[in-house]
Each structure stands twice: as structure tokens, then as C-alpha cells.
């Protein structure tokens, strides 16, 4: 700054000091105004002219120097304040510095002492102003990002990941719509706002780690629980072309479903391994018994071993078939070939296929045909529904004691064709009714201990019925039996 453009305000109640300072400074090219007390100094300072330096005496009438310094600093934080006093002590110097004074000059002082102090102060002031300008320019660049309403702003709004931009003052200067949804505290704040307003210590710590780390490009990542969701939060510094860090960017990616899928996958693998292990171990045991030769002279016992092995292998084959069907449904590779299907014919075929198994347990199987002459026709995949009815009837026979009864009947129910399978078996507890359609879930109690199964049948049944835009309902009384009803839309 040129000294001809620098205005100096001298506030002192001694006329000689005021005039002496004015003459010394004007000879050096400064513009000078003088005031005899603090009130007059405030009036001059607030008169519209821009002052760069204020020389303030501590002991003045109406308004003392320390109070004047405080008021001038409030009006202009960049003002260079210098104390001139004949009563300076360590205490007054410290107090003046606290109020914002740069230095003090004890009276009497020489012109050189006055000029040296002012010029040193102006150099420091110039450096501080330049640093402030650079900082404001950097902050302004980040703030301009927040206020932009052009293509970049539209793109940010459309990003489904949450995005926050934080400047060096720890102010959030930009947030997109996704971030406002993810962080409710952010949605209630006007940009820019303090990072602490998020009221999330984990997010603050992650962002502070970027600011406090070594300069240069890097990404700090962490999984955080926010509300009921899990997010992968990636934070990276904003690097200027010169290599300086001007802020940080935090990106919030919702990985809740991925975490659920990861957990489900682990559980699925564990359950499949468990379900495969049991029949394989049993089959291996029976075959080892045969190979040992211990029962080679007992054809009846040998046949029993082969039958048990065959049953276990059949269970394995059923498990693999059901797993493949469920996987095909989940991956979208399962194709329904729907046409007009006589539900009674499909159900009757499933009943006939189960009669031999039912007879082995002395269970009677009754089938009641569609009561309408026009028939009960649905738009469906006959093969898929055949699998549904076969599973339900097979379950009814498995969970019904010897000598029991299974009844299958068909009816029209509004816009649906319903097929019901009723048994008088062991039944299901009320708290388990919502779980029986889950993969690998099997009711376990004293009645079901010796009943083999994969735990996938009902899950597959439910999925196949829902693919037909239908639904499956169940009623059950423990110890009295169950009724499973499949409803498929009429053709």
C-alpha cells in the first residue's frame, strides 16, 4: 500500500502530542486526522473515511484508550492499533494487546521510534490482509460450488450417494439432496453450517482425520451406522493445483442391502452345508455297513440298508432340485409357461402320485373335485402348480401320524381358484406360522424329530404361488392338524 493512501487517526488529549504526530506523519506522506478524546475519535472513524492506523492514548477524558481500542476493533478487525502513553506498564500493555493493539510507544518518543513502529505494523498488517484475501478467495471458490445452479448443481442433486463438501473452517459449504435425506440434522441447516451441527462424532472424527493427516491425495473409508442403515463413508481432501488442501469431500454410500446380502449368503452357505452333511453322513454309514460284510448273510437287513440309503439320496436330489428352482426364481431365470389350466386335473394328479406313500402309513387321502360344471380353470403353469400341490400333499402325509387322513378339495373363491390340503397331523404352533416359509426352516418338536426334509419345500411353494400373482394361507392347531390353501387367479 502506498503511504499517500494511508490514513492515520491520532487520539490524544495532549495538543502537543497530537500536533507532533500529525506533522511527523504528514511529512512522510500519510493523511492524518486528530481527536482530543475517545468520543471524538469514534465520530471521526465512523465518518466514512477508511483509516489504516490508529494511535491511541490510554488516559483520555470521556472515553479511555482501552475502551476506545475495543470499539475500534469491533468496527474494523483489520485496523492497526498502537498505544501511545506516558503511563505504560506491563499490565496496561498486556491489556491493550488483549483488546487488539499491535504495540505501544511510551512517551516521550522520537519521530524515528514513531515511524518505525507504524511501518513495522503496516508490514505485518499487509501480510495479514494478503493471507486473509487468499483465504477468502479459497473459501469463495468452495462457496461458489454450493451456490451454483447450472449443470454441475443438477448432477449433484441427481447423485444417489450422499455428498458433503467441508472447507478449512469446518463449515459444510455444500450438501446434495441425498445427504439431506441420509443426515436429518443436515437437512435442517442452511448452507454453510458448522460440521458440529451434524451431531455425529464419528463423522466429525473421520473428516478431521483427513484434515490432520499428511497433505496429498488420499481416501479415508469407514463403515458407519446412521439411523437404521449402514453406509460406507469415503472422505478425501480437496487438493488445489498448487498442492494446498482447501477442504474435504465426504461421500455416503448406502450398503445396507449389501450387508444383508452378505449375511444372508453366509447363512445360506452354512445352512446348505448343514443340510447336505446329514443325508451324506447317513448314506455313507449305511454303505459302509454293506461294504463291511457284516450283513451279507442277511438279505432282509441288507435290503433295509439299501432302502435307507436310497431314501437319503432321494432327499439329497430333492434338496438340489429345490435349490436350483429357488436360485432360478431369485435370478430371474425361472420361466412360467402360463396357459389355461384345469386346477382340478393338476391337483388330482398330485393326489394320485401320493397315494402309495400315504398307504404305507395307513393314511387315507380324499379328493373333492371342483363343484362347478364349468370347471376351475386358472391361467397358470401346470408343471409349477403340480410341484406346489405335490409338496403340500407330501408334507401333509409326512406330518400326519399313521392311520390319519389327508383331504384335498378345490373351490372358486371370488376371482380365485383355491386348492386346500388338510391333514389331522401334528399341527404348527402360532408363533411358527410366519417362519415356515423361510428357507431351511423346519418345525422342530417331539413329533418331528424323525421326519426327514430339506426345509425348502414351503419356501419354494410360496415363491411359485406368488409368481402366479396368487397367495398361500395356512391355518393350524397344534395336535389337531393344518390346512394349507393356495389361491391362484381365475383364467
URDAJO-V977242 format. One record per backbone hydrogen bond with DSSP energy under -1.0 kcal/mol. NH is the residue of the N-H (numbers start at 0). CO is the residue of the C=O. If there is no record, write none. Layout:
nh: {NH:NH}
co: {CO:CO}
This chain:
nh: {4:5:7:8:9:10:11:17:18:19:20:21:22:23:24:25:26:28:29:30:32:34:40:41:42:43:44:45:46:51:52:53:54:55:56:62:64:67:68:69:70:71:72:73:74:75:78:79:81:82:83:84:92:93:94:95:96:97:98:99:100:101:104:106:113:114:115:116:117:118:119:120:121:122:123:124:125:126:127:128:129:130:131:132:133:134:135:136:137:138:139:140:141:142:143:145:146:153:154:155:156:157:161:163:164:165:166:169:171:172:173:175:179:180:181:182:185:186:188:192:194:196:197:198:203:204:205:206:207:208:210:211:219:221:223:225:228:230:231:232:233:234:235:237:239:242:245:247:248:249:250:251:252:254:258:259:260:261:262:263:264:265:266:267:268:269:270:271:272:273:274:275:276:277:279:280:281:282:283:284:285:286:287:288:289:290:291:292:295:297:301:302:303:304:305:306:307:308:309:310:311:312:313:314:315:316:317:318:319:320:321:322:323:324:325:326:327:328:329:330:332:333:338:340:342:345:346:347:348:349:350:351:352:357:358:359:360:361:362:363:365:367:374:377:379:379:384:385:386:387:388:389:390:391:392:393:394:395:396:397:398:399:402:403:405:406:407:408:409:410:412:415:416:417:418:419:420:421:422:423:425:431:432:434:435:437:439:440:450:459:460:461:462:463:464:465:466:468:469:470:472:474:476:478:479:480:482:483:484:485:486:487:489:490}
co: {1:2:30:52:32:54:34:13:14:15:16:17:18:19:20:21:22:25:24:5:7:9:36:37:38:39:40:41:43:6:6:79:8:81:10:60:57:63:64:65:66:67:68:69:70:71:75:51:53:102:55:104:88:89:90:91:92:93:94:96:95:80:82:84:109:110:111:112:113:114:115:116:117:118:119:120:121:122:123:124:125:126:127:128:129:130:131:132:133:134:135:136:137:138:139:141:142:149:150:151:152:153:251:249:173:247:170:166:192:164:164:162:175:176:177:178:182:182:185:171:169:193:194:195:199:200:201:202:203:204:206:207:234:232:230:228:225:223:252:221:250:219:248:246:243:239:237:165:235:163:233:161:231:229:254:255:256:257:258:259:260:261:262:263:264:265:266:267:268:269:270:271:272:273:275:276:277:278:279:280:281:282:283:284:285:286:287:289:292:294:297:298:299:300:301:302:303:304:305:306:307:308:309:310:311:312:313:314:315:316:317:318:319:320:321:322:323:324:325:326:327:327:379:377:375:341:342:343:344:345:346:347:348:353:354:355:357:358:357:403:405:407:371:340:338:377:380:381:382:383:384:385:386:387:388:389:390:391:392:393:394:396:360:400:363:421:365:419:367:417:415:412:487:410:485:408:483:406:481:404:398:428:429:431:431:434:454:437:447:455:456:457:458:459:460:461:462:465:464:486:484:482:480:425:476:476:474:420:472:418:470:416:414:376}
